[in-house]
Amino acid sequence: MFDAVLVPLIVVCMFCLALFFVPAGIEPILLSMLVAVGFFRVLKRKNHGIFPIEIGSFYFAVVFLYCTMPFVGFALNGFEYHIFSDSRLFSANPSPEDVVHIGYYYILYLMLFATTYLVFRKPGGSLMCDRARQPSLSIVIFLIISYLLLELPMLYLKYAAMGWAPQGYGQHYLWVYEYPLVVRQILNHLSSIVIILQIFIITYLFLMYPRARALIVVLLLFKFLSLIFLLGARMEFALLLAATIVCYYNCVKVFSLRKAIIVGVVFVALFLFIGWGRDLQDIPWELFGSFFPSTEFESIFGNAFDIYSRKLNDSIDAPSLYPFEGILNFIPQQLLPFEKPSLSRWYVDTFYSAYSETGGGFAFGVVAESLLSDTAWISISWRACFHGLLLAWIYNIFHRNRLKPVQVSVYIWLTVLSYQLFRDTTFSLLPKVFMDLLPVFALVYVFPKISKPSRVAIGR
């Protein structure tokens, strides 16, 4: 516990030095790196000297990217925003001091999450696959068939709604609005279940490694080609690739922090280049050397800055029940006498109605959510501590006993979907667990003739 408390103490000291010796605009980058060094050093020590890829370290890495990438782009663009940056930031044209001010909220969240997770995460821990049973071939076949039975009809409905000729990338998200509300609700849940089934499949295949190595390659190649030729969502492919990295570390080969950083850099670069290729395909190639384009990370930062700026200039009437958004999402809209709160929908409808009318939207972000409060520092602090405690509890639960393959799959899904805690709202993952994950878990777990494990997984 003492080691964990050292992380915020070091950051506070370095923060004071940064105020005097670091150029305005890059303080969040430096402070994020300092928190990262402290976090991974303490985590490695708690794990008996072995760098772990687990739910807490994965989530920390994701938040680290959201804390640094907006400021990296800002610095590379000469500490200003250009026409290819986030449109809200370009219009506001904030000073480096204004940008850094929002960055301090990010650093506070990162620091408090790291400290809370390290305090409550129990020392030690073995690799997931060392304590997992090997699945039977029948359950893998069952999962693949279930996935195809859902994916293929949804592809048909998708392209039928788009007239079999999609006009741009946006249609791949907006096609669902061609159907009635009840159908949209069902399709949204089925889309999440399709992703869950893919993560379960990749986990089960890794539990059968090396016998299933060829199938893993085929699945990843199939999803990559689908992304390229069908203009599918890069987030779905990114989640599957992230699950592959986590499974590879836990089931095949442990690698060092240095290799993990290299893998992470390649992963993020691939993610960004796919997005840029999608969004900037009509821009002349010679312009690419003169700017750093907008990214997913900058967009989430843009939400926080926009909310902060609007609160400074005027009051904001956020939905009164927005703190209960995650809980109310358990209830279908048809059964409620009022409109369910959705911060992302409220934000775009209220401030960017023209964009909303075209079907556009923004992910909101936990920092923007905290800035809606009159006590933003307190609001973001308890959210960071809550998320640290939650993920430490999940880690402790799943690293306590020998696991069945379905339990390992649940843990992998929670790990790669944990990014939603930061990218969306505080409790956004909760309804996904009960309304999307639970049906798949029950389907696999309840039928023992299909999911019965047979023998201990082959060790590396």
N, C-alpha and C positions, 0 to 999 in steps of 0.2 A: 504493500500500500504506500509506503514511503516513496518508493521509486516512482509510482504513478503521480504522486503529488508534486514531484520535482518538475514534471512537464510544464504546468502553468507557471511555476516560479521562474524557470529559465526563460520562458516566452515573455514574461513581464519585464525581466531585466533587459532582454534583447530589444523589446519594444521601446524602452526608454532610450537605448543607444540608437535605434533606427530613426527616432525623431530628429536626431542631430546630425547623423552621418550618412543617411541614405537619401538619394534623390526622391522627391515627391512622386508617387505613382507606383513604386515597386515595393513599398513596405509590406503589402499583403503577401507578395511572392516570397520574400525573405522570411516573414513570420510563419507562413505555412510550411516552408521547408524546415524551419527549426522545430515546429511541432511534430512534423513527420519523423525527423531524426530521433527526437525523444520518444515518440510513440513506438517506433519499431525497435529501438534498443531495449526498452522496457519489456515489450511483448516478446522479443526473442529470449530475454532472460527468464521470463515466466514460463517459456516453452522449452526450458532446458537447453538453450543455446541453438535451437533450430528455428529458422524463420518459418512461420506458419502462414498458409493461405486459408483463412477461415472467414467466418461471417463478419467479424469485427474488422479484420485487416482489409478485407475486400471493400466494406462500406467506407472505411477511412480513406482508402485510395480513391474511391469515387468522389467523396466530399473534397478531398485534396484537389482533384481536378477542377471541381466547381469553384474552389477558392483561389486557384492560380491562373487557369486558362483565360478568364476575362481580362486579367491584368497583364498577362503575357501579350495578348493581342493588342491591348491598349498601348503597351510600351513599344511594340514593334511598329505600330502605326504612328509613332512620334508623339505619344500622349495626347491623341485626339481621335475623334471618330470620323469616318469618311462615308461616302454614299453606299458602300458595300457593307458597312457595319449594321448593327441592329438599328432599324429606322428610328426607334424612340430615342436611343442614345445619340444618334446623328442629329436629330432635331433639337435635343436639349443642349448638345455641345457642352458637357460639364467640364469643369476644371479638374486637374489631377487631384486636388484636395477634396473635391466633392466625390470623386470616384473612390478614393482611398477611405473616405468616411464610411461608405457602405461596406468596403472591404473589412473594416474592423468588426462588423457584425458577423461576417463570415469566419473570421479568425476566432472570435469568441465561441461560436458554435463548434468549430473544429477542435479547439482546445478543451472545452468542457466535455464534448463527446469522448475524446481520447482519454481524459482523466477518469471519467465515470466508468468507461468500459474496462480500463486497466484495473481499477479498484475492485470491481465486482466479478471480473473474469477469473475463474479459478486457475491456479498454476498448473502447468503440465498439460497433458492431452496427447492422445495418440491420433494417428491418421484414421480417417473415416473408414477406409476400406480394410484396414487391419482388424476392425471389429465388426465387419459386415459379412453376412452370408452371401453366397453366390446365388443369383436368381436362376430359375429354371428357364429353359428355352421357350416354353409355352407362354410364359407371361410376357416375354419380349415380343413374340409374334402377336400376342393379343394387343399389346400397346401399339405396335406398328399398324395393325389393322384398324384399331380405334382411331388413330391419327388420320389415316387415309379416308376413313368413312366420314370424318368431319371436314378435313381440308378440301377434298375434291368438290363436294356440294357447295361449300362456301366460295370456292373459286368460281364456280358456275354462277352463283348469285351475284358475285362481285362484278364479273364481266358482263353479265346480263344487264345489271343496273347501269353500267357505263356504256352500254350500246356496243360492246365488243371492240371498242376503239377508244381507249382512254386518252383524254386531252390534257396531258400534263400530270405531274406527280400528285398534285392535290386531290385528284379524283380517287386515288387509291385510299384516301381517308374519308372522303365525302360520300362515297357510293352508298353507304348504309342509310343515308337520309332519304334515299329513294323509296324506302319501305316504311310501313306504319310503325308507331311507337313500340308496340308490343314486339313486333318482329325485330326492331332495332335493339331492344333490350336483350332479346335472346341471342342475336348475332354477336353483340358485344361480349356477352359471357362465353359464347362458344369460341370466339377469337382468343380469349384468355385461356380457355381450356386447351385449345390447340397448342399454344405455347407451352403450357404445363406438360402436355403429353410429349412434346419434343424433348423437354428437359428430362423427363422421366426416362425416355428411350435412351438418351445419351448417357445417363447415369447407369442404367442397367447394362448397357453395352460395355462401359468401363469396368463394371463389376465382373464382367466376363473376360476382361483383357488377359492375355493377348489374342484369345480365340476370335474376338469380335472386332479386331483392329480394322479389318477391311470394311466392315459395315459402318464403322465410325467415319472413315474417310468418305465413303459413298454418301452418307447422310449430310456431312458438311459440304461436300461438293454440290449435292443436289440443292441445298439451301442457298449456296452462293450463286449458282446459275439462275435460280429462281429470282434472286435479288437483281441480277444483272438484266435478265431478259424480260421478266414480268414487272419490273420496276416496283418490286415489293418493298416493305418497310425495312429499313436498315436496322431498326431497334430489335426486331425479331431475330435477325441474323446475329446481331451483337450479343443478345442474351444467350443464344445457343453457343456462340463462340466463347463467351465468358464461362458458361457452364462446363465447356470442354476443358478450359484451362484449369478450373478448380478441380475437376475430376481427374485430370492428368496428374496434377500435383499429388492428390490424395490416393490415387489408385495405381499409378505407374512409376513416377519418379519424383522425388523431392529435389527442388532446385533452390539455389541461394537467392538472397535478396537482390544481388546484382543481376542475375538472370531474370528474376521477376520484374525488375525495372525495365529491362530490355524488352521483355514480352509485353509489358504494359505500354511502353512507348509505341511499339509496332501496332498494338491493338488500337490505341487512340488515334494514331496516324491513319490507319485504315478506315476507322469510323469517320474521321473528319473528311478524308479525301472522297469517300463515297458520298457524303453529304454535299460537299462542294461541287462534285461532278453532277449531282442531281440539280442543285439550285443555280449553278453558275454556268450551265452548259452553253448558253447563248452569248457569253461574254468573250470578247477577243482574247486569245491566249497571251498576247503581249502585256495585258494589264495585270496578269497574276503576279508579276514581280514587284508591283508598286503598292500592294496593300495586303493586309492579313484579313481575309474575309470573316464575316460573322460566323459564330459557331453555336451549337446547342448550349454551351456554357455561358456565352455572352447573352443569349436570349433570356435565360433564367436570371442572370444578373440584371438585365434590362427591366424585368418585372420589379425587382427589389428597388432599383433606382427610381423607377416611375412612381411606385407607391410612396416612397419616401419624399419625392419632390412634390407630389400632389398633397401630401399631408402637411408639408411646410406651407404651401400656398393656400390651402383650403381644407376643410374637413371632408372626410370620406365616409359615406354611409355604406359600410360593408353589410352583407346579409347578417341579420341579428343572430341567426343560429349557426353561423359558420364554424364555431368551435366544435359543433356536433356533426359536422359533415360526414366524417367517417362512420359514425354510428347510424345516422339516418340513411346512409346508402344501403343498409340491410333491407330497407323497406321499399317495395316498388312504388313509383311515383303515383300510380293509380289509387293506392290505398291511403294517401296522405291528403289532408284538406288544404295543404299549402305547398308551394314550390320548394323542392329540396334545395338546400344551399349548395352551391358549387362555386368556389372562389374563382376557378379558371373561367367558367362561363360568365359569372357576374362581371369579372374584370373586362373581358372582351366586349360583352354586351353594353357595359356602361361607358367605357372610354374609347372603344374602337368599333362602334356599331356597324360601320360600313364593311369592315373586315369580317365582322361576325355574320353579316347577312350573306356573305359568300361562303359561309361554312367554316371560316378560319377560327383558330383558337390558340391559346398559349398554355403550356404547362405553368403552374403558378410558382411553386417553390416555398420551402419552409421559412426562408429568410423574409420573403415578401409577406408571408402569412403573419410572421411575428411583428413586422413593421406596421401592421394594421392596428396593433395594440397601442394604447397611450403610454405603456411602459415597455417599450420594445426590448430593452436590455434584459429585463426580467423574463419577458415572453420567450425570447430566443434561448435564454439560459435554461429554463425548465424543459424546453423541448430537446435541447442537446443532451441534458442529463437523462431525460426519459428514454431517448433513443439509445444512449449508451447502456443504460440499465436493461432495456429490452433485449438488445443484441447479446449482452453478456449472459442474460438468463437463457436465451435460446442456445448459445454455445454450451453452457453448463449442462443443459438438459440433454443435448444430443451427443455430448462427449462423456456420458456417464456409464452407459451400458452397451452391450453388444446390440447392434442394430440390424433390422431387417432391411432388405433392399428398398422397400417403399419408404422407410424412414430416412434412409440416406438421400433418396430422391427429394423428399420434402425439405431436408436441410439444404440441399443444393439449390432448390427453387427459392427458398427464403434468402439464401446468400445472394444470388444474382438479381433478385427482385427487390432487395433491400434499398437500392438506389432511389426507389419511389418515396421513401421516407424523407429524402432531401429534395428531390425534384418536384414532388407534388405537395401534399399537405401532411400534417403530423400523423394522422391516423389512416392515411389512404390505403395502407397495405392490409388493414384489418378486414374490410369487406371482401377483398380479393381472397384472403385465406379461407373464409367461411363459404363464400358463394362460388368460387372458382376452383380452389385447391381441394376443398373437402369432398366434392363429388368425385374427383379423380382418385383421391386417396381411398374413399370408400369403395370405389369400383375395384381397385386393386387389392385392398386389404380384406374386404368382406368375403371374397370368394377364395377359400383356401385351396381348392383344387387347381386354381389358375396361378395363384401367387405364392404357393407354398415353397419356401427356400429349401434347398436340398443339401448343400454342403458349404463349408467355409470357403471364402473366396481365395483364389490362388494368390499367394504372396509374391511380392516382387523379388 
